[in-house]
Amino acid sequence: MKKYVVTLILIMITITSVIFAYIKASEAEKYAEQVAVAQQEAERLRDEAVNLQEMAQEAAAEATLQMARAEEALRDCQSK
């Protein structure tokens, strides 16, 4: 009888361990999905930052060009 009780206890411990492992694996899978979404968002934001940096550089170049034109126009006005 004791042998059966011990076997039953071991089976219950094994089943509990399997259930616990399944729950932890499920949590890990959810976490992995969240990480994947966060990585995609980070990549999108990185691309957006690169685009904004390029736009800022273009705007700075345009501002430099407009300043040069304004200085030239000012010199033309002063020479007349």
Phi, psi and omega per residue, in radians:
M1 nan -0.733 -3.140
K2 -1.087 -0.613 -3.133
K3 -1.084 -0.701 3.138
Y4 -1.217 -0.651 3.112
V5 -1.141 -0.769 3.118
V6 -1.109 -0.749 3.115
T7 -1.087 -0.767 3.121
L8 -1.079 -0.744 3.111
I9 -1.105 -0.745 3.115
L10 -1.122 -0.689 3.094
I11 -1.111 -0.756 3.133
M12 -1.117 -0.713 3.100
I13 -1.110 -0.737 3.131
T14 -1.104 -0.802 3.131
I15 -1.089 -0.754 3.106
T16 -1.073 -0.721 3.127
S17 -1.127 -0.712 3.122
V18 -1.136 -0.765 3.112
I19 -1.088 -0.779 3.122
F20 -1.070 -0.756 3.122
A21 -1.108 -0.685 3.111
Y22 -1.110 -0.763 3.121
I23 -1.077 -0.783 3.139
K24 -1.135 -0.683 3.114
A25 -1.135 -0.676 3.105
S26 -1.122 -0.751 3.096
E27 -1.107 -0.705 3.130
A28 -1.133 -0.668 3.119
E29 -1.136 -0.745 3.097
K30 -1.084 -0.743 3.124
Y31 -1.105 -0.715 3.126
A32 -1.101 -0.674 3.094
E33 -1.127 -0.731 3.115
Q34 -1.110 -0.692 3.114
V35 -1.119 -0.733 3.137
A36 -1.092 -0.742 3.113
V37 -1.124 -0.743 3.130
A38 -1.121 -0.659 3.111
Q39 -1.156 -0.707 3.093
Q40 -1.102 -0.737 3.117
E41 -1.129 -0.709 3.108
A42 -1.103 -0.705 3.119
E43 -1.145 -0.713 3.114
R44 -1.105 -0.760 3.128
L45 -1.158 -0.631 3.096
R46 -1.113 -0.772 3.106
D47 -1.096 -0.717 3.118
E48 -1.114 -0.699 3.113
A49 -1.112 -0.707 3.107
V50 -1.108 -0.765 3.118
N51 -1.087 -0.742 3.123
L52 -1.147 -0.644 3.102
Q53 -1.133 -0.728 3.099
E54 -1.110 -0.719 3.112
M55 -1.110 -0.689 3.124
A56 -1.133 -0.699 3.109
Q57 -1.142 -0.712 3.094
E58 -1.123 -0.714 3.123
A59 -1.134 -0.687 3.109
A60 -1.139 -0.711 3.107
A61 -1.126 -0.718 3.114
E62 -1.145 -0.702 3.111
A63 -1.117 -0.697 3.101
T64 -1.099 -0.742 3.117
L65 -1.110 -0.760 3.135
Q66 -1.141 -0.639 3.081
M67 -1.109 -0.736 3.127
A68 -1.101 -0.724 3.112
R69 -1.140 -0.703 3.133
A70 -1.145 -0.711 3.100
E71 -1.113 -0.704 3.114
E72 -1.140 -0.730 3.117
A73 -1.134 -0.677 3.109
L74 -1.117 -0.760 3.106
R75 -1.097 -0.695 3.113
D76 -1.099 -0.726 3.137
C77 -1.159 -0.673 -3.117
Q78 -1.251 -0.522 -3.119
S79 -1.384 -0.275 -3.122
K80 -1.590 nan nan
